[in-house]
Amino acid sequence: MQFKIDRGIIEVMGFSMNTAEVTDFLKKVAWIIAIIIITKIIIKVGNVLIEKFFNKQKNSRFGVSEKKADTLSELLKSILRYVMYLLAVMWTISIINPGFAMTLTGVLGVGGVAVGFGAQSLIKDIISGFFILFEDQFAVGDYIQVDNMSGFVETLGLRITKIRDFTGDLHIIPNGAITKVTNKSRGNMRALVDVSISYEDDIDAAIKIIRKVCEEAKNDIKTITDGPDVLGVTELGELGVKITVVAKTIPMEQWAVERELRKRIKYALDKEGIEIPYQKRVVINETKEDEV
């Protein structure tokens, strides 16, 4: 590599520039690096302050609920991040091109070009995020379903929503794509248990046993808000008679209540000798004696 300095002119591999240009270039690079570092520091410090503020609100007597505090915290972090990135870009442009003035006309012009190149979706996401928050459709910590995806809301930002399902997968959904959402964390949830008995067993005796189990479960399981109640015979199936039990639980506890009811009912029916039907296979082996 050829490198030569002659009378304030620097030549590198056939390219030449004076020392003033090199100095100016290095200053701009240093400023850009400083802008990046400052932006990262401000975002990090801002996130810490936001978390401290809302943690204090959670513990306050007249503060907001935990889910609301988490939602607002994530939203403010998102706003801080976008604002700082925008300011950093504008600052960097002004350093690279000092003659660049972000006047109102310039902003509108740049905005028009950006919209023409696809910023419509960005604006749609931000507006949708605002209405999701304003209408309180869901909050951080809620269990929701969007199209064929479901999970717990981890982040509700201005542009995107992040939900994590039971397998651990993280779904990142633009807010503008959320047209229909099912919130499974609002109000009491239904726990439904179907129990089958064989046709040979006494239905009234089985219902009496299941009702006794339900009464005990109502006193023992604190997450049950209503019931459990035995609806009665709901189906005459191929293998047996189906008896249905229904209860109301606090949000996200319906599956645990269903599992506990199934276990208790199975133990009670086994104790009384009432059989839960299942498929049986009978093998008949016929042999034919050889004729003499």
C-alpha positions as CSV (number, residue, x, y, z in Angstrom):
1,M,0.0,0.0,0.0
2,Q,1.5,3.4,-1.1
3,F,1.2,6.1,1.6
4,K,2.8,9.6,1.0
5,I,2.5,13.1,2.6
6,D,3.6,16.1,0.5
7,R,2.9,19.7,1.4
8,G,-0.2,19.0,3.4
9,I,-1.5,16.5,0.8
10,I,-2.0,12.9,1.8
11,E,-1.9,10.2,-0.9
12,V,-3.2,6.7,-0.2
13,M,-3.4,4.1,-3.0
14,G,-3.8,6.8,-5.6
15,F,-6.4,8.8,-3.7
16,S,-5.3,12.2,-2.4
17,M,-6.8,14.7,0.2
18,N,-5.4,17.5,2.2
19,T,-4.8,17.2,6.0
20,A,-7.7,19.6,6.7
21,E,-10.1,17.2,5.0
22,V,-8.7,14.2,6.9
23,T,-9.0,16.1,10.2
24,D,-12.6,17.0,9.4
25,F,-13.4,13.4,8.4
26,L,-11.9,12.0,11.7
27,K,-13.9,14.6,13.7
28,K,-17.1,13.5,12.0
29,V,-16.4,9.9,12.7
30,A,-15.6,10.7,16.4
31,W,-18.8,12.7,16.7
32,I,-20.9,9.8,15.2
33,I,-19.3,7.3,17.6
34,A,-20.1,9.7,20.5
35,I,-23.7,10.1,19.3
36,I,-24.1,6.3,19.3
37,I,-22.6,5.9,22.8
38,I,-24.7,8.8,24.2
39,T,-27.9,7.4,22.7
40,K,-27.2,4.0,24.2
41,I,-26.5,5.5,27.6
42,I,-29.6,7.7,27.6
43,I,-31.8,4.7,26.6
44,K,-30.3,2.5,29.3
45,V,-30.6,5.0,32.0
46,G,-34.1,6.0,30.9
47,N,-35.2,2.3,31.0
48,V,-33.9,2.0,34.6
49,L,-35.6,5.2,35.7
50,I,-38.9,4.1,34.1
51,E,-38.7,0.6,35.8
52,K,-38.0,2.2,39.2
53,F,-40.9,4.6,38.8
54,F,-43.5,1.9,38.0
55,N,-42.1,-0.5,40.5
56,K,-42.8,2.2,43.1
57,Q,-46.3,2.7,41.7
58,K,-47.0,-1.1,42.1
59,N,-46.2,-0.9,45.8
60,S,-48.0,2.4,46.3
61,R,-51.4,2.3,48.0
62,F,-53.0,4.4,45.3
63,G,-50.9,3.2,42.5
64,V,-51.9,1.4,39.3
65,S,-52.3,-2.4,38.9
66,E,-49.3,-4.6,38.2
67,K,-50.4,-5.4,34.6
68,K,-51.1,-1.8,33.9
69,A,-47.8,-0.7,35.3
70,D,-45.9,-3.3,33.2
71,T,-47.8,-2.2,30.1
72,L,-47.1,1.5,30.6
73,S,-43.5,0.8,31.4
74,E,-43.0,-1.1,28.2
75,L,-44.8,1.6,26.2
76,L,-42.6,4.4,27.6
77,K,-39.5,2.4,27.0
78,S,-40.6,2.0,23.4
79,I,-41.3,5.7,23.0
80,L,-38.0,6.6,24.5
81,R,-36.1,4.2,22.2
82,Y,-37.8,5.6,19.0
83,V,-37.4,9.2,20.0
84,M,-33.7,8.7,20.8
85,Y,-33.1,6.9,17.6
86,L,-34.8,9.7,15.6
87,L,-32.8,12.4,17.4
88,A,-29.6,10.4,16.8
89,V,-30.3,10.1,13.1
90,M,-31.0,13.8,12.8
91,W,-27.9,14.7,14.7
92,T,-25.8,12.4,12.6
93,I,-27.2,13.9,9.4
94,S,-26.4,17.5,10.6
95,I,-22.8,16.5,11.3
96,I,-22.3,14.8,7.9
97,N,-24.0,17.7,6.1
98,P,-23.8,20.9,8.2
99,G,-25.9,22.7,5.6
100,F,-28.8,20.4,6.1
101,A,-31.6,22.2,8.0
102,M,-34.6,20.2,9.3
103,T,-37.1,23.0,8.7
104,L,-40.8,22.2,8.7
105,T,-40.8,22.1,4.9
106,G,-37.9,19.7,5.0
107,V,-39.5,17.5,7.6
108,L,-42.7,17.3,5.5
109,G,-40.7,16.6,2.4
110,V,-38.8,13.8,4.0
111,G,-42.0,12.5,5.6
112,G,-43.7,12.5,2.2
113,V,-40.9,10.5,0.6
114,A,-40.9,8.1,3.5
115,V,-44.6,7.5,3.2
116,G,-44.2,6.9,-0.5
117,F,-41.6,4.2,0.3
118,G,-43.8,2.2,2.7
119,A,-44.1,4.2,5.9
120,Q,-47.9,3.7,5.7
121,S,-47.5,0.4,7.6
122,L,-45.4,2.0,10.3
123,I,-48.0,4.7,10.8
124,K,-50.8,2.0,10.8
125,D,-48.9,0.0,13.5
126,I,-48.4,3.1,15.7
127,I,-52.1,4.2,15.4
128,S,-53.2,0.6,16.1
129,G,-50.9,0.4,19.1
130,F,-52.4,3.6,20.5
131,F,-56.0,2.3,20.2
132,I,-55.0,-1.1,21.8
133,L,-53.7,0.8,24.8
134,F,-56.4,3.4,24.9
135,E,-59.2,0.8,24.7
136,D,-57.4,-1.5,27.1
137,Q,-57.8,-4.5,24.8
138,F,-55.0,-6.3,26.6
139,A,-52.1,-5.7,28.9
140,V,-48.7,-7.1,29.6
141,G,-49.2,-10.5,31.4
142,D,-52.6,-11.2,29.7
143,Y,-53.1,-14.5,27.9
144,I,-54.4,-13.6,24.4
145,Q,-55.1,-15.3,21.0
146,V,-54.4,-13.5,17.8
147,D,-55.4,-15.5,14.7
148,N,-53.8,-18.9,15.2
149,M,-51.2,-17.6,17.7
150,S,-51.7,-17.5,21.5
151,G,-49.6,-16.8,24.5
152,F,-48.8,-14.4,27.3
153,V,-48.2,-10.8,26.4
154,E,-44.5,-9.9,27.2
155,T,-44.3,-6.5,25.4
156,L,-46.9,-4.0,24.2
157,G,-45.1,-1.3,22.3
158,L,-46.1,1.4,19.9
159,R,-45.3,-0.7,16.8
160,I,-45.2,-4.3,17.8
161,T,-46.7,-6.7,20.4
162,K,-44.7,-9.8,21.6
163,I,-46.5,-12.8,22.9
164,R,-44.8,-16.1,24.2
165,D,-46.7,-19.4,23.9
166,F,-46.5,-22.5,26.1
167,T,-43.7,-24.0,23.9
168,G,-41.5,-21.0,24.6
169,D,-41.8,-19.5,21.1
170,L,-41.9,-15.7,20.9
171,H,-44.4,-14.3,18.4
172,I,-43.7,-10.7,17.3
173,I,-46.8,-9.2,15.8
174,P,-47.1,-5.7,14.2
175,N,-49.9,-3.9,15.9
176,G,-51.5,-3.1,12.5
177,A,-51.9,-6.8,11.9
178,I,-54.0,-7.3,15.0
179,T,-57.5,-7.1,13.7
180,K,-59.2,-9.6,16.1
181,V,-57.9,-10.5,19.5
182,T,-59.3,-12.8,22.2
183,N,-58.3,-12.0,25.7
184,K,-58.5,-15.1,27.9
185,S,-57.5,-13.3,31.1
186,R,-60.5,-11.1,31.6
187,G,-63.3,-12.4,33.9
188,N,-63.9,-15.9,35.2
189,M,-62.9,-18.8,33.0
190,R,-64.8,-22.1,32.5
191,A,-63.4,-25.5,33.7
192,L,-65.1,-28.4,31.9
193,V,-64.7,-32.0,32.8
194,D,-66.3,-35.0,31.0
195,V,-66.5,-38.3,32.9
196,S,-67.6,-41.6,31.2
197,I,-69.0,-44.6,33.0
198,S,-70.0,-48.0,31.6
199,Y,-73.6,-48.8,30.6
200,E,-73.6,-51.5,33.3
201,D,-73.0,-49.1,36.2
202,D,-75.7,-47.2,38.1
203,I,-75.9,-43.6,36.7
204,D,-77.6,-42.1,39.7
205,A,-75.0,-43.6,42.1
206,A,-72.2,-42.2,39.9
207,I,-73.7,-38.7,39.8
208,K,-74.1,-38.8,43.6
209,I,-70.4,-39.7,44.0
210,I,-69.3,-37.0,41.6
211,R,-71.5,-34.4,43.3
212,K,-69.8,-35.3,46.6
213,V,-66.4,-34.8,45.0
214,C,-67.5,-31.4,43.7
215,E,-68.6,-30.2,47.1
216,E,-65.3,-31.1,48.6
217,A,-63.4,-29.5,45.7
218,K,-65.4,-26.3,46.1
219,N,-64.1,-26.0,49.7
220,D,-60.5,-27.1,49.0
221,I,-59.7,-25.4,45.7
222,K,-59.5,-21.6,46.3
223,T,-59.2,-20.7,42.6
224,I,-62.8,-21.9,42.0
225,T,-65.3,-19.0,41.9
226,D,-68.5,-20.9,41.1
227,G,-69.4,-24.5,41.2
228,P,-68.4,-27.2,40.4
229,D,-71.8,-28.4,39.3
230,V,-72.8,-31.7,37.8
231,L,-74.8,-31.0,34.6
232,G,-75.9,-34.7,34.3
233,V,-75.8,-37.1,31.4
234,T,-74.7,-35.2,28.3
235,E,-74.0,-38.0,25.8
236,L,-74.6,-41.7,25.3
237,G,-71.4,-42.7,23.6
238,E,-70.2,-45.8,21.9
239,L,-68.3,-47.0,25.0
240,G,-70.3,-45.5,27.8
241,V,-72.4,-42.7,29.4
242,K,-70.8,-39.3,29.6
243,I,-71.4,-37.1,32.7
244,T,-70.3,-33.4,32.5
245,V,-69.0,-31.3,35.3
246,V,-68.6,-27.5,34.9
247,A,-67.0,-24.8,37.2
248,K,-65.9,-21.2,37.0
249,T,-62.3,-20.2,38.0
250,I,-60.1,-17.2,38.2
251,P,-58.3,-16.4,34.9
252,M,-55.7,-19.0,33.8
253,E,-56.5,-21.5,36.5
254,Q,-59.1,-23.4,34.6
255,W,-56.7,-26.1,33.4
256,A,-55.3,-26.8,36.8
257,V,-58.9,-27.1,38.2
258,E,-59.8,-29.5,35.4
259,R,-56.8,-31.7,36.2
260,E,-57.5,-31.8,39.9
261,L,-61.2,-32.6,39.4
262,R,-60.4,-35.5,37.0
263,K,-58.0,-37.0,39.5
264,R,-60.5,-36.7,42.4
265,I,-63.4,-38.1,40.4
266,K,-61.2,-41.0,39.2
267,Y,-60.2,-41.9,42.8
268,A,-63.8,-41.7,44.0
269,L,-65.2,-43.8,41.3
270,D,-62.5,-46.5,41.7
271,K,-63.2,-46.6,45.4
272,E,-66.9,-47.4,44.8
273,G,-66.2,-49.9,42.0
274,I,-67.6,-47.8,39.2
275,E,-65.7,-48.5,36.0
276,I,-64.6,-45.9,33.5
277,P,-65.0,-47.6,30.1
278,Y,-62.1,-48.2,27.8
279,Q,-61.6,-50.3,24.7
280,K,-60.8,-53.9,25.3
281,R,-59.4,-56.4,22.9
282,V,-60.3,-60.1,23.1
283,V,-58.1,-62.6,21.2
284,I,-59.7,-65.9,20.4
285,N,-57.4,-68.6,19.2
286,E,-59.1,-71.5,17.6
287,T,-57.2,-74.7,16.6
288,K,-58.5,-77.4,14.3
289,E,-57.5,-81.1,14.9
290,D,-56.1,-82.8,11.9
291,E,-58.3,-85.6,10.6
292,V,-56.8,-89.0,10.7
